[in-house]
């Protein structure tokens, strides 16, 4: 099946203009026999540049270039292994050329292809036989699967070896994050930094994993690209996230990231005694600030500054809520405005949370539990006692009914919510005991 897709993609190869990368045919990373090299898998780059024959690779997307110079003749076997998080595995392909006269040689033709593989495996072996001292060889690795992760390259066989010169691990200056904010409408975190003109390498965007203090690279952004990255893989409604930026030298060695930034995660509940919207959040970490700014609106797109409080506190109660659905967010401002290479808001915004101001009393149906919340595929409603006939409907935040189910003589009910997209919804309950409604979150 993969080769069928490849034949279709070959048409794209000849019509797509690729962008100039920091790591490309004319500026590859150095591979050394004495070192096991680990690079982040490229996930956001188009096809490799024109002018080279790519052997068996009909598609050349998300590529990494390497070269080596032969110091000791013989044979060399290099194993290339991809490691990613996808359930289907990381699909790594490669093509190798040689012998060449220099590491910068491009315009590579079919007579120079010495090995090539387009298997579906996550591990490949490139073999170079009868290599001679002073010759250069080049390898291009394609991340066909397009999944984030790393690729590990090491010499695993052969009597020959490569030289360990030609690339110096130069000291690179740290590239700190300026701010992390949230796109209120798209519901995605955006990491923003300012480019340092003394640094010409790529920016490795890293996010803390489920293990505290452990980070994974989620994207590599070229120096020529916009200095802002939108993390579409995180849902700010669910939790706070921690990011940092790592840098690499001309050899491709990655250096630990700068101090991380932690986003604000906002929760909105009803105060027990009054029913007023009650906001609570975790502090933003990454720069100093003295004030939290409270935003409110009737939709995520119409948020406006409503109030502000000292940064000594992380709770707020709105004693004058508007009727109906209200949206809240909390923001802080960095000491100096960020100047990324795209227009952005100058605050670090939390997730946007809705609050339903309603006169419907939940007590009419008695105490009941909704779980899990957030839910992914199934939602459970438990009353603890038989409440007779029950009608359950789910509406989006605009009031449009999405799902409806009817039950008879039940004390609990299950709803299939697998068809719902991520976001906020209202669950409405009606029975001969009364009516009630609550807010639920779908997060998959």
TIRO-885375 format. One record per residue (C-alpha): residue number from 1; residue in one letter; chain; x, y negated, z negated. Coordinates in Angstrom, 1 decimal, decimal comma. Each point is the difference from the previous one (the first is absolute). Layout:
# TIRO-885375
resi  resn  chain  X  Y  Z
NUM  a  A  X  Y  Z;
...
END
This chain:
# TIRO-885375
resi  resn  chain  X  Y  Z
1  x  A  0,0  0,0  0,0;
2  x  A  2,9  -2,4  -0,8;
3  x  A  1,4  0,3  3,5;
4  x  A  -3,4  -0,8  1,5;
5  x  A  0,0  -3,2  -2,0;
6  x  A  3,6  -0,6  1,1;
7  x  A  -0,9  0,2  3,7;
8  x  A  -2,8  -2,6  -0,6;
9  x  A  2,4  -2,2  -1,9;
10  x  A  2,6  0,0  2,8;
11  x  A  -2,3  -2,5  1,9;
12  x  A  0,3  -2,3  -2,9;
13  x  A  3,8  0,2  -0,1;
14  x  A  0,3  -1,5  3,4;
15  x  A  -2,5  -2,9  -0,7;
16  x  A  1,0  -1,0  -3,5;
17  x  A  2,7  -2,6  -0,7;
18  x  A  1,9  0,9  -3,1;
19  x  A  1,3  -2,5  -2,5;
20  x  A  3,6  -0,5  -0,8;
21  x  A  0,8  1,8  -3,3;
22  x  A  2,8  -0,4  -2,5;
23  x  A  0,8  3,7  0,5;
24  x  A  -0,1  0,8  3,7;
25  x  A  2,0  1,6  2,8;
26  x  A  2,7  -2,7  0,0;
27  x  A  0,2  -0,3  -3,9;
28  x  A  -0,4  3,5  -1,4;
29  x  A  0,8  1,2  -3,5;
30  x  A  3,3  1,8  -0,5;
31  x  A  -0,2  3,7  -0,9;
32  x  A  2,9  1,5  -2,0;
33  x  A  0,6  3,8  -0,6;
34  x  A  1,0  -0,7  -3,6;
35  x  A  -3,3  -1,7  -0,8;
36  x  A  -3,6  1,1  -0,2;
37  x  A  -1,9  -3,0  1,3;
38  x  A  -3,6  -0,8  -1,0;
39  x  A  -2,1  -2,6  1,8;
40  x  A  -3,6  -1,1  -0,3;
41  x  A  -2,1  1,4  2,8;
42  x  A  -1,0  -2,8  2,5;
43  x  A  -3,8  -0,2  0,1;
44  x  A  -0,9  -3,3  1,8;
45  x  A  2,2  -0,2  3,1;
46  x  A  -1,1  0,5  3,6;
47  x  A  1,8  2,0  2,6;
48  x  A  3,8  -0,1  0,3;
49  x  A  1,5  -2,4  2,5;
50  x  A  0,0  0,7  3,8;
51  x  A  3,1  1,0  1,9;
52  x  A  0,9  3,3  -1,7;
53  x  A  -0,9  3,5  1,0;
54  x  A  -1,7  1,6  -3,1;
55  x  A  0,3  3,6  1,2;
56  x  A  -2,8  2,1  -1,4;
57  x  A  -1,6  -2,8  -1,9;
58  x  A  -3,0  -1,2  1,9;
59  x  A  -0,9  -2,3  -2,9;
60  x  A  2,6  -2,0  -1,9;
61  x  A  -1,8  -1,8  -2,8;
62  x  A  1,2  -1,0  -3,5;
63  x  A  3,7  0,6  0,9;
64  x  A  3,3  -0,1  -2,0;
65  x  A  3,3  -0,1  1,9;
66  x  A  3,3  1,5  -1,2;
67  x  A  3,5  0,5  1,5;
68  x  A  3,2  1,7  -1,0;
69  x  A  3,6  0,1  1,2;
70  x  A  1,8  3,4  0,1;
71  x  A  3,2  0,1  -2,1;
72  x  A  0,5  3,8  -0,1;
73  x  A  -0,8  2,0  3,1;
74  x  A  -2,2  3,1  0,1;
75  x  A  -3,7  0,3  -0,5;
76  x  A  -2,4  -2,0  -2,2;
77  x  A  -3,5  0,9  -1,1;
78  x  A  -2,1  -2,7  -1,6;
79  x  A  -3,3  0,8  -1,8;
80  x  A  -2,7  -2,7  0,0;
81  x  A  -2,8  0,5  -2,6;
82  x  A  -3,1  -2,2  -0,4;
83  x  A  -1,8  -0,2  -3,3;
84  x  A  -3,4  -1,7  -0,2;
85  x  A  -3,3  0,0  -2,0;
86  x  A  -2,5  1,1  2,7;
87  x  A  -1,8  3,3  -0,3;
88  x  A  1,0  1,1  3,5;
89  x  A  3,7  -0,6  -0,6;
90  x  A  2,5  -2,3  1,6;
91  x  A  0,8  0,6  3,7;
92  x  A  3,6  -1,0  0,9;
93  x  A  1,3  0,1  3,6;
94  x  A  3,4  -1,0  1,3;
95  x  A  2,2  -0,4  3,1;
96  x  A  3,8  -0,2  0,1;
97  x  A  2,4  -1,3  2,6;
98  x  A  3,7  0,2  0,6;
99  x  A  2,9  -0,2  0,4;
100  x  A  0,0  -3,8  0,1;
101  x  A  2,8  -2,6  0,1;
102  x  A  -1,4  -2,2  -2,8;
103  x  A  -2,7  -0,1  -2,6;
104  x  A  -1,7  -2,9  1,9;
105  x  A  -0,4  2,0  3,3;
106  x  A  -3,6  -0,1  1,2;
107  x  A  -1,6  0,6  3,4;
108  x  A  0,3  3,7  -0,9;
109  x  A  -0,9  2,4  2,9;
110  x  A  -1,1  3,6  0,2;
111  x  A  3,5  1,3  0,6;
112  x  A  1,0  -1,3  -3,5;
113  x  A  -2,8  1,8  -1,9;
114  x  A  1,7  2,8  -2,0;
115  x  A  -2,9  1,1  -2,2;
116  x  A  -3,6  -0,8  -0,4;
117  x  A  -3,0  1,4  -2,0;
118  x  A  -3,7  -0,8  -0,1;
119  x  A  -1,2  2,7  -2,3;
120  x  A  -2,7  -0,5  -2,6;
121  x  A  2,5  0,7  -2,8;
122  x  A  1,0  -2,4  -2,8;
123  x  A  3,6  1,2  0,4;
124  x  A  2,2  0,0  3,1;
125  x  A  3,6  0,9  0,7;
126  x  A  2,1  -1,8  2,6;
127  x  A  3,0  2,0  1,3;
128  x  A  3,1  -1,5  1,6;
129  x  A  2,5  2,5  1,5;
130  x  A  3,6  -0,5  1,2;
131  x  A  0,2  -3,6  -1,3;
132  x  A  3,3  -1,8  0,4;
133  x  A  1,6  -2,5  -2,3;
134  x  A  -0,7  -3,6  1,0;
135  x  A  -3,4  0,8  1,7;
136  x  A  -3,2  -1,7  -1,1;
137  x  A  -3,4  1,6  -0,3;
138  x  A  -3,4  -1,5  -0,6;
139  x  A  -3,2  1,3  -1,6;
140  x  A  -3,5  -1,4  0,1;
141  x  A  -2,5  1,3  -2,5;
142  x  A  -3,8  -0,4  0,6;
143  x  A  -2,5  0,0  -2,9;
144  x  A  -2,7  1,5  2,3;
145  x  A  -2,5  0,4  -2,9;
146  x  A  0,3  -3,6  -0,9;
147  x  A  -0,2  0,8  -3,7;
148  x  A  2,0  -1,9  -2,7;
149  x  A  2,8  1,8  -1,7;
150  x  A  3,7  0,6  0,5;
151  x  A  2,3  1,8  2,4;
152  x  A  3,1  1,7  -1,2;
153  x  A  3,0  0,6  2,4;
154  x  A  2,9  2,3  -0,9;
155  x  A  2,7  2,1  1,8;
156  x  A  -0,9  3,6  -0,9;
157  x  A  2,4  1,9  2,4;
158  x  A  2,8  -0,1  2,4;
159  x  A  3,8  -0,2  -0,1;
160  x  A  0,2  -3,6  1,1;
161  x  A  -0,7  -3,2  -1,9;
162  x  A  -0,8  -3,6  0,5;
163  x  A  2,0  -3,1  -0,9;
164  x  A  -0,9  -2,0  -3,1;
165  x  A  1,0  -3,4  1,4;
166  x  A  -1,8  -2,6  2,1;
167  x  A  -2,6  -1,0  -2,6;
168  x  A  0,6  -1,7  -3,3;
169  x  A  -2,5  0,1  -2,8;
170  x  A  -0,2  -3,8  -0,2;
171  x  A  -1,4  -1,7  -3,1;
172  x  A  -3,4  -1,3  0,8;
173  x  A  -1,8  -2,6  -2,0;
174  x  A  -3,3  1,0  -1,8;
175  x  A  -3,2  -1,1  1,8;
176  x  A  -2,6  -0,7  -2,7;
177  x  A  -3,8  0,0  0,4;
178  x  A  -1,5  -3,5  -0,1;
179  x  A  -3,5  1,2  -0,9;
180  x  A  -2,5  2,8  0,4;
181  x  A  -3,6  -1,1  0,7;
182  x  A  -3,3  1,6  1,1;
183  x  A  -1,9  -0,6  3,2;
184  x  A  -3,4  -0,6  -1,6;
185  x  A  -1,9  1,1  3,1;
186  x  A  2,1  2,9  1,2;
187  x  A  0,7  1,2  -3,6;
188  x  A  3,7  0,7  0,7;
189  x  A  3,1  -1,1  -1,9;
190  x  A  2,4  -2,2  1,9;
191  x  A  3,7  -0,1  -0,9;
192  x  A  1,7  -3,3  0,9;
193  x  A  3,7  -0,9  0,0;
194  x  A  2,2  -2,8  1,4;
195  x  A  2,7  0,9  2,5;
196  x  A  3,6  -0,6  -0,9;
197  x  A  1,9  -1,1  3,1;
198  x  A  3,1  1,7  -1,3;
199  x  A  -1,7  3,4  0,1;
200  x  A  -0,7  1,6  3,4;
201  x  A  -1,0  3,5  -1,0;
202  x  A  -3,5  1,5  -0,4;
203  x  A  -2,2  -0,4  -3,1;
204  x  A  -1,1  3,2  -1,7;
205  x  A  -3,4  -0,5  -1,8;
206  x  A  -0,2  2,3  -3,0;
207  x  A  -2,9  0,8  -2,3;
208  x  A  0,1  1,7  -3,4;
209  x  A  -1,3  3,6  0,2;
210  x  A  -2,1  1,8  -2,6;
211  x  A  3,3  0,4  -2,0;
212  x  A  1,0  -3,1  -1,9;
213  x  A  3,2  -1,6  1,3;
214  x  A  0,0  2,2  3,1;
215  x  A  -0,5  -1,8  3,4;
216  x  A  -0,6  1,2  3,5;
217  x  A  0,5  -1,9  3,2;
218  x  A  -3,4  -0,7  1,7;
219  x  A  1,3  -2,1  2,9;
220  x  A  3,1  -1,3  1,6;
221  x  A  -0,4  -3,5  1,5;
222  x  A  2,5  -1,3  2,6;
223  x  A  1,7  -3,3  -0,7;
224  x  A  -1,5  -1,4  3,2;
225  x  A  -3,5  0,7  -1,2;
226  x  A  -2,4  -2,0  -2,3;
227  x  A  1,2  -0,1  -3,6;
228  x  A  -3,3  1,3  -1,4;
229  x  A  -1,2  3,6  -0,1;
230  x  A  -3,7  1,1  -0,5;
231  x  A  -0,2  3,2  -2,0;
232  x  A  -3,1  1,7  1,5;
233  x  A  0,7  3,1  -2,0;
234  x  A  -0,9  -1,5  -3,4;
235  x  A  -3,4  -0,9  -1,4;
236  x  A  0,3  -3,0  -2,3;
237  x  A  -3,5  0,7  -1,5;
238  x  A  1,3  3,2  -1,6;
239  x  A  3,2  -1,1  -1,8;
240  x  A  2,9  -2,4  -0,2;
241  x  A  3,0  0,8  2,2;
242  x  A  3,8  -0,7  -0,3;
243  x  A  2,2  -0,9  3,0;
244  x  A  3,6  -0,8  0,7;
245  x  A  2,2  -0,6  3,1;
246  x  A  3,2  2,0  0,7;
247  x  A  2,7  -0,9  2,5;
248  x  A  2,5  1,9  2,1;
249  x  A  3,5  -0,6  1,4;
250  x  A  1,1  0,6  3,6;
251  x  A  0,6  3,7  -0,7;
252  x  A  -3,7  0,4  -1,1;
253  x  A  0,8  0,5  -3,7;
254  x  A  -3,0  -1,2  -2,0;
255  x  A  0,6  -2,0  -3,2;
256  x  A  -2,4  0,0  -2,9;
257  x  A  -2,7  -2,6  0,1;
258  x  A  -0,2  -3,3  -1,8;
259  x  A  -2,1  -0,4  -3,2;
260  x  A  -3,6  1,1  0,8;
261  x  A  -3,2  -2,0  0,2;
262  x  A  -3,1  1,4  -1,7;
263  x  A  -3,5  -1,0  1,4;
264  x  A  -2,9  -1,1  -2,1;
265  x  A  -2,8  2,5  -0,4;
266  x  A  -3,3  -1,6  -1,1;
267  x  A  -2,9  1,7  -1,7;
268  x  A  -3,5  -1,5  -0,3;
269  x  A  -2,5  1,3  -2,5;
270  x  A  -3,1  -1,3  -1,7;
271  x  A  0,4  -1,3  -3,6;
272  x  A  -1,9  2,3  -2,3;
273  x  A  -2,0  -2,7  -1,9;
274  x  A  -0,7  -2,5  2,7;
275  x  A  0,4  1,8  3,3;
276  x  A  2,4  -2,8  1,2;
277  x  A  2,7  1,0  2,5;
278  x  A  3,2  0,8  -2,0;
279  x  A  3,3  0,0  1,9;
280  x  A  3,2  1,8  -1,2;
281  x  A  3,3  0,5  1,9;
282  x  A  3,6  1,0  -0,4;
283  x  A  2,7  -2,7  0,4;
284  x  A  1,8  -0,6  3,3;
285  x  A  3,7  0,9  -0,2;
286  x  A  2,6  -1,5  2,3;
287  x  A  0,2  -3,7  -0,7;
288  x  A  -0,8  -2,4  -2,8;
289  x  A  -3,3  -1,9  -0,2;
290  x  A  -2,0  -1,7  -2,7;
291  x  A  -3,6  0,1  1,3;
292  x  A  -2,6  2,5  1,2;
293  x  A  -2,4  -1,3  2,6;
294  x  A  -3,5  1,5  0,1;
295  x  A  -1,7  0,2  3,4;
296  x  A  -3,7  0,6  0,6;
297  x  A  -2,3  0,3  3,1;
298  x  A  -3,0  1,7  1,5;
299  x  A  2,2  2,1  2,3;
300  x  A  3,7  0,9  0,2;
301  x  A  0,4  -2,5  2,9;
302  x  A  -1,5  -2,9  -2,0;
303  x  A  2,1  0,0  -3,2;
304  x  A  0,6  -3,4  -1,5;
305  x  A  1,9  -1,2  -3,1;
306  x  A  -2,4  0,2  -2,9;
307  x  A  2,1  -0,4  -3,2;
308  x  A  3,5  0,4  -1,4;
309  x  A  1,4  1,2  -3,3;
310  x  A  3,4  0,3  -1,7;
311  x  A  2,2  2,9  1,1;
312  x  A  0,1  1,0  -3,7;
313  x  A  -3,4  1,7  0,5;
314  x  A  -1,2  2,7  2,4;
315  x  A  -3,8  0,0  -0,7;
316  x  A  -2,7  -2,4  1,1;
317  x  A  -3,8  -0,1  -0,4;
318  x  A  -2,2  -1,9  2,5;
319  x  A  -2,8  -1,5  -2,1;
320  x  A  -1,7  -1,6  3,0;
321  x  A  -0,2  2,8  2,6;
322  x  A  -2,0  -0,5  3,2;
323  x  A  -2,9  2,3  0,7;
324  x  A  0,5  3,1  2,2;
325  x  A  3,4  1,3  1,2;
326  x  A  3,0  -2,0  -1,2;
327  x  A  3,6  0,7  1,1;
328  x  A  3,0  -0,8  -2,2;
329  x  A  3,8  -0,1  0,4;
330  x  A  3,0  -1,2  -2,1;
331  x  A  3,1  -1,7  1,4;
332  x  A  3,4  -1,4  -1,0;
333  x  A  2,2  -2,3  1,9;
334  x  A  3,8  0,5  0,5;
335  x  A  2,3  -2,8  -1,2;
336  x  A  0,8  -0,9  3,6;
337  x  A  -2,2  0,7  3,0;
338  x  A  1,1  2,9  2,1;
339  x  A  1,1  -0,8  3,5;
340  x  A  -0,5  3,3  1,9;
341  x  A  0,0  0,2  3,8;
342  x  A  -3,9  0,0  0,1;
343  x  A  -2,7  -2,2  -1,6;
344  x  A  -1,0  1,3  -3,4;
345  x  A  -1,8  -1,1  -3,1;
346  x  A  2,4  -1,4  -2,6;
347  x  A  -1,5  2,0  -2,9;
348  x  A  0,3  3,6  -1,2;
349  x  A  -3,6  1,2  0,0;
350  x  A  -1,5  2,9  -1,8;
351  x  A  -2,5  2,5  1,4;
352  x  A  -3,4  -1,5  0,5;
353  x  A  -2,7  1,5  -2,3;
354  x  A  -3,8  -0,4  0,3;
355  x  A  -2,4  -0,4  -2,9;
356  x  A  -3,7  0,5  0,3;
357  x  A  -2,0  -2,5  -2,1;
358  x  A  -3,4  1,8  -0,3;
359  x  A  -3,0  -0,1  -2,2;
360  x  A  -0,6  3,8  0,3;
361  x  A  0,6  1,6  -3,4;
362  x  A  1,9  3,2  0,0;
363  x  A  -1,6  0,9  -3,4;
364  x  A  -3,3  0,8  1,8;
365  x  A  1,5  3,2  1,2;
366  x  A  1,9  0,6  -3,2;
367  x  A  3,7  0,6  -0,2;
368  x  A  1,5  1,8  3,0;
369  x  A  3,4  0,8  1,4;
370  x  A  1,3  -0,4  3,5;
371  x  A  3,2  1,9  0,8;
372  x  A  2,5  -0,2  1,5;
373  x  A  0,2  -3,7  0,6;
374  x  A  1,9  -0,7  2,2;
375  x  A  -1,3  3,0  2,0;
376  x  A  1,3  1,6  3,2;
377  x  A  -2,4  2,7  1,3;
378  x  A  -2,5  0,7  -2,8;
379  x  A  -1,8  -2,1  -2,6;
380  x  A  -1,7  1,4  -3,1;
381  x  A  -2,8  -1,7  -1,9;
382  x  A  -0,8  1,5  -3,5;
383  x  A  -2,9  -1,1  -2,2;
384  x  A  0,4  2,8  -2,7;
385  x  A  -3,8  0,6  0,1;
386  x  A  -2,8  0,6  2,5;
387  x  A  -1,2  -3,2  1,5;
388  x  A  -2,5  1,4  2,5;
389  x  A  -0,1  -1,3  3,5;
390  x  A  3,1  -2,0  1,1;
391  x  A  0,9  -2,0  3,0;
392  x  A  3,6  -1,0  0,6;
393  x  A  1,2  -2,4  2,6;
394  x  A  3,4  -1,5  0,8;
395  x  A  0,4  -3,4  1,5;
396  x  A  2,9  -2,0  1,3;
397  x  A  0,9  -3,4  -1,6;
398  x  A  -2,3  -1,7  2,5;
399  x  A  -3,0  2,0  -1,3;
400  x  A  -0,3  2,2  3,1;
401  x  A  -1,1  3,6  -1,0;
402  x  A  2,6  2,6  1,1;
403  x  A  -1,2  3,2  -1,7;
404  x  A  -3,1  1,2  -1,7;
405  x  A  -0,9  3,3  -1,8;
406  x  A  -3,1  1,2  -2,0;
407  x  A  -0,1  2,4  -2,9;
408  x  A  -2,7  1,6  -2,2;
409  x  A  0,2  1,1  -3,6;
410  x  A  3,7  -0,6  -0,4;
411  x  A  2,3  -1,1  -2,7;
412  x  A  3,0  -0,4  2,3;
413  x  A  0,6  -0,5  3,7;
414  x  A  2,9  0,3  2,5;
415  x  A  0,4  -2,2  3,1;
416  x  A  2,2  0,6  3,0;
417  x  A  1,9  -3,3  0,6;
418  x  A  2,7  1,4  2,3;
419  x  A  -1,4  -2,0  3,0;
420  x  A  0,4  -3,3  -1,8;
421  x  A  3,0  -2,2  0,8;
422  x  A  2,3  -1,4  -2,8;
423  x  A  -1,5  -2,9  -1,8;
424  x  A  -2,6  -1,2  -2,6;
425  x  A  -3,6  1,2  0,1;
426  x  A  -3,2  -0,3  -2,2;
427  x  A  -1,8  3,2  -1,2;
428  x  A  -3,7  -0,5  -0,7;
429  x  A  -2,0  2,4  -2,2;
430  x  A  -3,8  0,1  -0,1;
431  x  A  -2,2  2,3  -2,0;
432  x  A  -3,2  0,0  -2,0;
433  x  A  2,2  -1,0  -3,0;
434  x  A  1,1  -3,2  1,7;
435  x  A  2,7  -1,4  2,3;
436  x  A  3,7  -0,7  -0,3;
437  x  A  3,0  -0,8  2,2;
438  x  A  3,7  0,0  -0,3;
439  x  A  3,2  -0,7  2,0;
440  x  A  2,0  2,9  1,3;
441  x  A  3,3  0,2  1,9;
442  x  A  0,9  2,3  2,8;
443  x  A  3,7  0,7  0,3;
444  x  A  1,5  2,9  2,1;
END
